[in-house]
Amino acid sequence: MKTKIIFIIGVSGVGKSTIANLLSQELQVPFFDGDDFHPKKNIKKMSDGKPLNDADRYDWLQNLHDLAVKQIKAKKSCIIVCSALKQAYRDILNHQIEQYSEWIFLHGSFLQVKKRLDNRKNHFMSSELLKSQFDILETPANAIKINVEKSPEHIVEIIKSQLNKTSEFGLFGLGVMGKSLSRNLANNGIKLSLFNRNVTGKEENIALNFKNKFPELATALPFDDIASFVNSIQKPRKIMLMVNAGKTIDLVIDNLLPYLSEGDILIDGGNSNYNKTKERHNYLMSKNIHFIGAGVSGGEEGALHGPSIMPGGTKEIYKKVQPYLEKIAAKDNNNLPCCSYVGPEGSGHFVKMVHNGIEYAEMQLLAEVFTLLKKLGENPDEIATILESWKAIENSYLLEITIDILRKKEGKDWLIHKIMDKAGNKGTGNWTTIATAQLGVPSTMITSSLFARYTSFFKEERIALSAYFDTSDLSLNANKEDILKAYQFARIINHYQGFKLIKEASNRYNWNINLSELARIWTNGCIIRSDLMTSLVTTFKTADHILQAPEIIEKLQSLKPSIKKVVAAGIVSEVAIPTLTDAISFLNSFSKANSSANIIQAQRDYFGAHTYQRTDDASGKFYHTHWNEN
Ligand code: 6PG
């Protein structure tokens, strides 16, 4: 048994010593009666019949606390019996030893306890004295609570089973991702406590029913009350929160806080905003609770069989949850876990957010490829066959699922023809766009793929306008080889822009993110895993950004004629390909030694005296021109 200090508390007469005696024999650990630790002045006061005040009790509680610390240092468990009726008393006893302490609160009604006292030989306690104890009693939130109605043997059995009923890891929130992660944790031999809230008539016994459905959860402990859930987890507790990002996370944290102990660790595995993660980290720090913001990618299947995990926060704290997260993570080509410490604060959630931004653009590129191939007259099955042939050259998870999607039929028609063309989103693409604007990084493809989703949403307006802009007779002057090359080109630019955004954020916030390692944990488990990502692990070993690598420059040079052809043909035939277009437009701008920004600077200076720097003055000095003067 891990060293434990078991405090048995309650009013006089509930049978604390009897239970402690029995428990001490069962567990083979010593038991100390708190009354034996009063300082001399207290003993004198009590024998003079004077009641103790809080100041007197302070020294006594301090003695008991010292005893507990001594036991912990010697790695010896023990049982300490004392009334500890007020929370303030318990706080003294518990100070900085929370992770070792277990609290057993024996309780009964006034009449019950009075009767028990009256039955005791050689013991008298006035009703008033007992009443005063009930008056000051503050029921502990964080204790194993047992009614003394039961026999002492039964009580000891309950205590023993509760003490043994501890898990290594808690999972809060059994939605789609929470369920898959729980099964993954259990399949890896991790003893779990599971929690889902109870909403009468709507969500009842979720944790219990879920546990009963899967054999791997046989040893998991299901809960729908927070106190018992928290109490069932070994300290320092590690609890993963799998709930909706946003306000729900704050609510859950506030619900958990009263039951947590100093040093416990909460892991937010949702798609939380990185700024909020930093705030929550600092808020919980002030309460001596640790917080890890972990990006988790892979959807339902990934969560079950191995997601990619991007944890951020304090490194020392991460080390405490590392074994759990690494066990459940996907494995890369070298069998290393796709889970690695990203950096401090909200950096884990930041990179997950950009992951999703890259994901948006990757998805949009495939949607545009589909539109182009459709324009060439291919049906979904034929397009799937074309994409299938691309796997040998440009494989990715998203390519694979798109092939499956295109082949899916419902009756005689393809299911894709029946899916409404309005794309939803949960906000991460929006945040990436905000972040890229705030950090001054031109991640144009993420932004255009987000706006493509927004554009799709105005279905009625699109229908109305389509009557005026009929394009059905326009043919596409491009072939599928060029479309593949255009797609390859655009993917490189997308990855450049996404990683560049991460690099700039890392520089700005001193996160020190290792891009090669990040690419590595994205080689499996996550939605944007691909052969390109695997190659980037090596690229980032020597380059800070993708466009520094000679082999990538060479590749872009060879693919560029095709994307120019495809985008030009797309525009001529009026096919909507905003993200492919952005890819080539970006390189057209980014590869020019001289841009058109001199015109912008002159305009700014003209109307706003914003000044400009000159190409013929290397000092960097700023100039202003009086444009209207001769
Ligand atoms: C992942 C996904 C995952 C999820 C997003 C999709 O990495 O597993 O990115 O996080 O699918 O919520 O976001 P949208 O609803 O915004 O497309």
Residues whose N, C-alpha, C, O or C-beta is under 5 A from the ligand:
A	BS01	6PG	V296 S297 G298 G299 N356 G424 N425 K426 G427 T428 I527
